[in-house]
Amino acid sequence: MLKAALFFALAALVFGVLGFGGLAGFAWGAAKFLFWVAVIIAVIFAVLGFTIYKKVS
């Protein structure tokens, strides 16, 4: 997921340099969305790893 966010961020940079403002905005929005989804999933897994995992094993 972070690789996709990095890809969209780089694509936004390229589109912005080339003058494609609409595509750059879309790519930047997608990059921000994917980054925050990855952060939220990582936090959820960290919380589950510190709580539920110890009870199961």
N, C-alpha and C positions, 0 to 999 in steps of 0.2 A: 504494500500500500504506500509506503514511503517512497519506493522507487517510482511509482506512478505520480505521486505528488511532485517529486523532483523533475520528472519528465515534463509535466504540465507547467511547472515554474520556468524551466528552460525554454519551453515552447512559447510561453508568454513573453519572455525576454526577446526571443527572435522575432516574434510577430510585432512586438512594440518597436523594435529597431527598423523593421521593414515597413512600418506604417499601417499595419492592420490592427487598428485600435479595438475593433469589436471582437476579433478573435483573441487578441491579447487579454482583453478583459474576461472573456469566457475562460480562457486557459488559466488565468490567475485565480479566478473564482473556484475552478475545479481543483487547483492545487491547494488552496486554503481549505476547502472542504475535505479533501482526502487526508491532508495533514491532521486536521482536528479529529477526524474519524479514527485515524491510527493512534493518536494520543489517547482518546477515550477508550479504545479497545485495550491498549497497553495498561491503562490504569485499572480497568476492570479485571484483567488477568492478574495484575499484581495484587489487588485486593483479594481475589479468589485464591491466589497462591499462598498468601499469608494466613488465610482463615480456613477455608474448606479443605485444602490439601492436607493440612496437618491432622484434621479429624479423620480423613479417609485412610491415610497410611499408618 
